[in-house]
């Protein structure tokens, strides 16, 4: 009985947490000013405010706001992303703790416990990839949660009829094109375009190599994504060679490619991210791709939003 009451109490406490505050892509870094301006602060910026990859203009991976421990009050405690440095000579064991929903929901907090600044910098270097991944996943999950909560519910069933599965598309997305092997779903506003392309082709050989993925991409896009003028079409940019990474995410495996797209014989362009994976029966390669066109604005958050939608892919039941 006591255990059950404790569980109910825990759930009720979490339900009563306020919603997070702050802008998407922003992190509160709780650290003493001297450390922020010294070597430890440099390490933090190198990790969390380095250049966001595959953007035409330089933008930081995250926007950082330094708050000294003495100023870390209620206003900052409800922020969506917090990196908290607990530097104290009495710390017994140095460690990085990953915590969710401490003061608000859905909140992510990384706590670095260390006796000295040098030891904290060492922990950052050792755990950098995991720290970035934890924050990135929290940002992604917030987008997915909103995509499901405010979903354009008629889109996914139509996409799933063609591809056997679909992401969740939030309010504002509309189907621009849907054929037997290609889909284009987009949220178009006056000065921005966030688009998702989905296509499939039969399995052959070397399907998940970078060369094959890009070759098929250019072939499919030339046929299906025309530019604004005659004899123009979307293709893969060559200024910055694309990258390939293999991802395992919640029971799914896919090849992730990041790069820049451009329009052949025109001057349009922007970033893209694609996920290539096998169909459930293994007979086809399915590609889901997110891209952004926002010539007037920074593109980091636009790309992070639409890229997160790819991670919401679900196979039809």
N, C-alpha and C positions, 0 to 999 in steps of 0.2 A: 504493500500500500504506500509506504513512504517513498519507494523508488518511483512509483507511478505519479505521485503528487509532485515529486521533484521534476519529472519529465514534463508534466503539464505546466508547472511553474516556469520552466526554461522556455517552453514554446510561447507562453503568454508574454514573458519578458521580451523575447525577440519580436513578437508581433507589435509590441508597444514602442519599439525603437523608431525614432524619426527617420524620415527619408534623408538620404545623403544630400549634401550641398556641393557647390563647386562646379566648375566647367569640365566637360569631358576632355580627357587628355591632360589634366592638371594634377600635380602631386604636391602635397604639403610635406616638406622635409623639416622635421623637428630636430634641430641641432644648434648648439651654441654658435654665436656669431664668429668667434675666433676659429673654431673648427670649420665653419662654412667657408671662411675666407682662406683657410689653409689647405694642406695636402688632402685632408679627408673630404672637404667640399669639392676639391678638384676631381677626386675619384668619383664622387656622387654625380657630378655633372658629366664626366666622361661616360658614365654608365647610362644615365637616364635622360640626358639632354644632348646626346650625340646626334649627328645628322640622321633624320629619318630616311631609310633606304629607298631608292628608286622614286624620288620626286625630282621634278625638273629644277625647282628652286630649293635652296637650303631651308629646312624646317627642323626644329628639334624633335626628337622622339617623344618627349613629354615636356610640358611647361612646368617649371619648378618654382615653388614659393617657399622661401626659408622663413621659419618661425622658431624663435629661441624657446627653450623649454619653459621659461618663466612666462612667456606670452601665449602658451598653448592652452587656451581656455575653451569654453563651450562652443564658441563660434567656429573654431577650427576643428574641434573633435568630431563634428558631424560631416567633415569633408569625405568625399568618395574614396580618395587614395591618400594614404599616410605612410611615410617612411619615418620611423621614430628611432632615434639613437639614444640608447640608455648607456651612457658612458660613466662608469663608476668603479673606482679601485677595488671596491668590495664585491664586485661581480665574481662569483665563483667559477662559472663556466661560460666561456664565450660562445654565442650561438645566434643564429638567425631564426626568428619565429615568424610564421605566416598565419595571420589571424583574419577572420571574417566577422563583420557585424559586431564590432566592439562597442561603438557609441551610436551607430546609425546603420541603416540598411538600404541597399546592398553596399556594404563598405569593405574595402580591402586595406589591411594594415601589415606592413613589414616592420618588425621590431628587431633592431640589432643590439644585442647585449654584449658589451666588451669593457674591460678595465681601462683601456687607453684608446686614444684616437688611432694610433698605429695599428693596434689589433683590430679595430673596427674597419680600417682600410683594407687590411688583409682579408677579413671576412667578406667584404664587398667583392674583391677580386676572385675569391674562391667560389662565391655563390651568385655572381653577377647574372649569369644566364637564367638561373632559377628565379631570381628576384624579378627580372624583366618579364619572364614568362608568367609569373603569378599576377603581376599588375595587368599585363596584356589580356590575360584570360578574364580578369574581373571586368575590364572595359568591354570586352567582347560579350560577356554574359549579360551585361546590362542592355546592350543593343538587341541581343537575341530575345531577352525577356520582353522588351518593348515591341519587338517584331511580332511576337506571339500574342501579346495583349492587344495590340492595335493592328491586327492582321487584315489585309485585303483577302478575305477568305475564299473568294471565287478563283483566285489565281493558282494556288498550289494544286488543287485537284486536276485542273487542266494540264499543268506542267507534268504532274505525276502520270497522267494517261500516256504521255509520250515517252517519258524517261524512267518511269518506275519509281520515282521519288521526286522531292522538291524541297527547296528552302522555304522558310516562312517569309512572306513579303509584307512589310508594314504599309500603313496608309500612305497613299501617294503614288505607289507603284502601279503601273498598268502594262498590259501585254501589248507590245508593238508588233511582234511577229511570232507565230508559232506554227511550225510545219511538222512533218513526220520525223525530222532529225535535228531541228534547230529551234531555239526559243530566244527571244529578246524581250526582257522585262525591264522597265526603266521608270525612274522618278525624274521627270523633266520639269525644271523651273526656268524662270526667265534667263538666269545667268549661270545655271549649273545643270549638270546631267550626271546622275548616278545610275549606272546600268549594270545589268546582269545578263550574260550570255550563257546559254546552255546548249551543248550539242553532243552528238555521239557518232561513233564510227566503229566498224568491225575491228576486233582484235587481230593484229598481225604479228609483227616482231619488233622488238625494241620500242614498244609503245610508250614506255615511261622514261625514255631518255629525253634530254633537253632538246636535241636536234629534231626528234620525231614530234614532240609536243609543239614546238614552234612551227615546224613545217605544216602540220595539220591545221594549226591555228590560222596561219596565213591563208591557207587554201579555203578554209571554211569562211573566214571573215571577208575575203575578196568576193565570195559568192553571195554573202548574206548581209553585210553591213556597208552600204554605200555611203560615200561622203555627200557633201552638199551640192557638189557640181558633177558634171559628166566626167567619166573616166577617173573618178576618185573612190577610194575605199579604205577601210581600216586595215592596218597591218602592224607588224611588230617593229618598233623603233630599233635602230642599230647603234645609236649614239652611246647607249649604256647597255652592254650585253646582259640579257636576262640571267637570273639565278634559279637554281633548282634545289629543292629541299624535300626530303621525305618526312611526312608527318603522320603520327598516330594520334588520333583524337577521339576519345570516347567510343572506342570499338570500331572506328573507321580508319582506313589507311589510304593516303592519297599523296600524289606528287604535287607539290606546291611550286609554282613558278611566279616570280616577281619580275616586272619589267616595265618598259614604257611603250605605249602604243602611239601610232601616228597615222595620219591619213595620206596615202599615196597621192602625189601630185597636188597637195594642199599643205596648209600650215597648222592644222589642228593636231592636238596630242594631249597626253596625260599618262598617269600611272595605271597599271592593271595588276591583278593577282588572279591566278587560275589554280583550280584543284582538278587534277585528272585521276580517275579511279575506275576500277572494274565494275561492271554491272553485276548484280547478284549471281547470275548464271555464268559469269566469266566470258561471255561472248562479245561484249562491247566495251569500249572505253567511253566513259562519260566525262565531259568537261564542264565545270561550272566556273564562270569567270566574272569578276567584278572589275569595273573600270569607272573612272571619274573624268569629267570634263568641267573645269571650273577656272577659266582663264583669268578671271578677276580676283580670285581668292586663293588663300593658302589651301592646300589640298589634303593635308594630313588627316584631319577629322572626317572629311568627306569620304576618303578612302577607307579609313578605319570603320566607319559606319557600314558601308556597302560590303566591305570584305567580311565583316562579322556575320552578315546574312548568309554567306556561303557556309559558315560553320553550323548553321541551323538545319542543314540538309537532313531529311528523314526519308527513309524508304516507305513506300505505301504499304499499308498493312493488308 
